[in-house]
Amino acid sequence: MEEQFILRVPPSVAERIDRLLNENALSSEDNSLDLSFSEDGRNGTFVIGSDRFPTSLLDLPTGVESYKTYDDNVLIKTADIGQIIMVREEGDTAPDDVEYRHGLTPPMRDARRRRFRREPDLNPELVQRVEKDLVNIMAGGTAENVDAGAVEHEDAVNNVRNATKKVAPAPAPKPDAPGAEINAAGEPERSESDDSDDSE
């Protein structure tokens, strides 16, 4: 698979990139493109010609698949895209989060809030305590913060459930034919018509 990303630029920059791609690069004044990132890997600079624009690398709320075709019939998947590079004008504010709020299409506007389940509010101390207990249990120990009363209550509930279960009686055997009786050998009694032989 190829490595791909989405580059979103302001309209004025998009026109310059379009001119650069369509015309001879030597005849254009915007004959150089450069994209570099700082050490954090999330912020950087996009250079076209002599102009510099701030950029941010953001995670998309959902994965996007990209395809290409050679014959307008068969599509071949080329990549899963999970990040977008946002090029901003000089005065625009930088995003405060590493995840982009919106998807690529209008129905995915504010996708994280509208389409996905809200993340639970967890107490960090509780999470750390549970992680520590799990590590202790996996190492062969016991959990430190277990309430003995809760364990006894759980055992009592299980005992009550087991005591209230009724054993189902075994079903009585059904005769093969209605009105047929079973002899001492455990076989159904034969009638006289069964003994007759019509082979003459």
N, C-alpha and C positions, 0 to 999 in steps of 0.2 A: 504494500500500500504506500501511497505517497504521503508526504507531510504537507498539510495545508492549513491555512488560517484565513480568516476574513479580515480585510482591511477596510474600515469605514472612515471616510474622509469628508471634510466639508465640501459643499458644491464647487467652490472656487478651485480647490485643490483637485477635485475630480476632473474638471475641465482641463486643467494643465496636464494631468496624467493621461487623459484621453488624447490630447494633442501630441504628447510625447510618444504614445504607442502607435498612433496613426501616421505621423509624419516621419521624415528622416530625422534621426536623433541629432545629427550634426548640424542641421539647419535650425533647430529649435534652441531658444535661449535656456529652456529647462532641460538640459541634456544630462543631468545627473540625478539619480535617486539614491537615497541612503536611509537606512533604518538601523538605529543603534539603541541599546537598552543600558540602563545603569546596573549597578551591582545587585540591586534587589530583584531584577528581572521583571518588574511590573511597570516601571516608568521608563520613558526613553524619549528619543528625538527622531522625527521624520524630516528629512532634508530633501527638498526638490529645488533644483537650481541653487540660488543663494538664500532661499527662505527656509527657516527652521520652524517646525511645529511640534508642540509637546504631544506625546502619545501615552496611552495606558493600555496594558494588556489585561483584559477582563475575561472571566469565565462565563460562558453562556449558561442559561438555566437548564437547557436540554442539549443533548447531542444532535448534531446535524450531519446527515450523510450527503456526500457529494458524488455525482456520477458523471461519466463522460460517454460519448458514443462516437463510433466511426461511421455508421451507416444510417443514422436516424431511426433505427429499429431496435437495436439491442443496446441496453444501458449496462455499463460496467461500473460497479462501485469502486471509487478510487480512495476515499478517506472518510473517517469520522472526524468531524470538526467540533471542538469543544471550547475554543477560545476566539476572541475577537480583538483586533488591535484598533483602538479608537484614536483617531488623529483629531486634535482640537485646535481651534484658533488660539492665538496667543493669550487673549483675555479670558477665555472660558475656564471655569473651575474644574479641577481634577475630581474624578469620582472618589467617594470616600470608602467604597467597598470594593473587594476584588471580584465580586460577581455582578454581571450586568443584569439589570432588573428585567429587561425586555428580551423577547426572542427576536427573530429576524423578520417575521411577518406580522401584520396588524393583529391577527387573532391571538398572538402570543404577547401582546402588550401587557406589561406588569404580570408576567407569567408566574413568578414565584408566589405572589400573593393570591392571585385568582385561581390558579390551576393546581397547586400542590398543597398537600396537607401541612398545616402549621407545625413547626418543630415544637416538641414539648418543652415546657419550662422545667428544667431539672436543677435541683440544688447541687452545686459542685461538691459539697462535702459529702452528701449522700452517695454520689457517683464514686468518689474516691473510696468511701468505706465499703461499698459493694465490690469494687474492684479488688480491694485488699482481702476481703473475705473469700472471693473466688480464687485468688491466688493461693490462699491458705488451704482451701478445700482441695484444689488441684495438687498441692504438694503433700496431701495426705492428712492434713490437720483438720481442725474444725473452725467454723465461723465464730468470731469473737462476740459479736453483738446479737446472738440469737436469744430470744426470750423463751425461757424454759416453759412458761405457762402457755405460750402459743403452741409449742410442740405437743404438750400434754392435751390441749384442747383439740388439736388436729387428730391425735390418736383416738380420743374419745369419739369424735365425729365419725372416723372410719369404722370403729367398733360398732356404733349404732347402725351405720349403713349395712354392715355385714350381717348383723342380727336381724334386721328387718327384711332381708332378702328371703323369699319363700322358695322352697324347692318345688319345682313343677312336677306333678305326678306323671309317671310314664303313660303314654297313650295306650289304650287297649287295642289289641290286634283286631283288625277288621277282616271279616270273611271275604273271600274272593268274589263270591256271587251272592246276591240278595237271597235270603232264605236258606242258604246252604249251611249245613251243620258240620262240625268238626268231629271226627271219630277219635278213639283213644290213641291212634298212631299220629295224630296231629294233621291228618289229611282231610280235606273236605269229603263228605259222604257223596257217593255217586248215585245218581238216580237210575231207574231201569232203562230210561231212554238212552243213557250214556253207554249201557252194555249192549244195546242192539247193534247189529252189524248190517249195514245196507249194501254190502258188497256183492250180493247174489246176482 
